[in-house]
């Protein structure tokens, strides 16, 4: 069995797929990490008879869709098999103190959360919180909302907020 989800291994989705693999298949399934959920969702036929682990918080600016939208739109292509809950790795909001912009990076699903924590932030989204942190570093952004494990605080940064949410994960059998 192949289980498709968002990669790389540093993502919450990959960790959720590993958890599901252990519970459902005693670790015997193969996890395939993709660069985006959109990559999977727009080519489900290529993954016939495999499974997909996706968070209920899924949101795609590319597809202009949330989890509910794709759940119903793809009923002919998949079947909801089960769901489960895991604690996410802690999330943090980091501020770069010497940034000359108001740009904040995060995943689309957490964009509104970042806007609630940091006022007047110009949110740029990435396909994962891991890639959002890399964009924040590469582009010298002012803020990032990412997983705590991704962060190594520099002298010019401070932690604004730490969150410890849980997530509902949906497992689909692709037809």
N, C-alpha and C positions, 0 to 999 in steps of 0.2 A: 504494500500500500504506500502511496505517496501522499503526503500532506503538504499542501501549498500554503504559503503565508508571506508576510512581508519580511524581508531580510534587511540587513545582515543579522548575524547572531546577536548583536547588541540591542536589537529591538525587543520591545515588550511582546510583540506578536510572535517572534521566533521563540521566546521563552514560553509563551502560552502553548505554542505548537509542541514544544518539547514536553511540557506537562501533560498535554493531551495524549501524546505518543506513549508516554509512560503508563498512563491510566488505561488507555484503550488497547494498546498494542504491546505492552511490556517493553517498549523501546525499539520494537522491531520494524516500525515503519520508517520510511525515508522522508525527511523534512526538506522541502525545496523552498529556499528563500528567494523572493523576487524583489526587484528594485522598487516596485510599487504595487498596490492592490489593483490599480487601474490596468496594469499589464496583465494581470490574471483575469480580471472581470471582462475585459474586452476580447478575450480569446479563450473562453471556457471550453470550447470544443477541443482544444489542444490538450485539455486535462481531463478528458472523459474518464469516468470511473474512479478518479482520485477524489481527495477531500480538500476542503479549504477551511482554514481557521481565520476568522475575521472578527474584529471587535465590534460590539454594538455601537461604539462611539465613532465608527467609520464615517468619514466625511471627505468628499472629493471635490475640490474646486475645478478640476479638469472635467469631471463628468457632471458637475453641478448636481451632486447627489449625496445623500446621507445613507446610512445603513438601511433605513426603512424603504427608501427609494429603490435601491438595488435589490433588496429582498423581494419586493413585489415585481419589479421589472424582469427579473431573471427566473421567475417561477417555472418556466418551461425548460430551464437549463440546469436546475439544481433542486435539491430537497434539503430542508433544514433537518439535520440528523439529531443534534443535541446541542446543549449549551452548558457552560460551566463558568465559575467565577474564580478569579485569582487576584491576589494583591499585585499591583504594579510596583515596579521598582520605584522608589521615591522620586518625585518630580521636584525640580527646583527652578526658581526664576533667578537669574544672575544678571547683574548690571555691570557694565564696563564704565568705570567712573570717568575716564578721559575720552569717551566717545563724543564725536562732534555731530551726531545724528540721533534721531528718535526711532531707529529701526530695531525691531524685535523679530527674532526668528523662532519658529516652532512648527509643529505639525498642524495641518488644517483642523484636526479634531480638537486641538487645544488653543486655537487662535482666539476664541472669545474669552477663554480663561485668562490668557495673557493680557487681553484688553481690560479685563476687570481688575487685574492686579496692578497694571501699569497704565496710567491714564495718558491719552494722546500719543500712543505708540503706533508707528506705521508697521503693521505686521506683515512679514514675508513668510510664506509657508514652504515647507519641504515635505518630501514623501515619508519622512520618518523624523522622530525627535533626534535621533543620532545624526542624521544629515543636517538638521536644523542647527545643531551645535557646531558642526563643521563649517556651515555657511556663516554663522556668527563669528567664528574665529577667522575665517578667510577674508571676510568683508568688514571686519572690525565693527560689528554691530553694537548697538547700545544695550540690548537685552536679548536674553534667550530663555525659553522655557523648554527644558529637556530633562532627561533622566539624570539623577544625581551621579550615577556611575560614569557618565560621559565627561564629567566636569573635573578639571583641575584648576582651582581658583588661583589667579595671578594676583600680584600686589595691586593691580589697577582694577580689581573686580571685587564685588561684594554680593553676598547671598541676600536676596530680598524676601524670598518665601520658600518654604519646603512643604510639600503636600504628600500624603500617603493614601492615594485612592485605590479602590478595587475596580475591576473591569469585568463585564459580562462578555464572554467569547461565544461566538456561534460557529458551529461545525456544520458545513454543508457537504453533502454527497453530490458531486458533479455528475450529471447524466451523460 
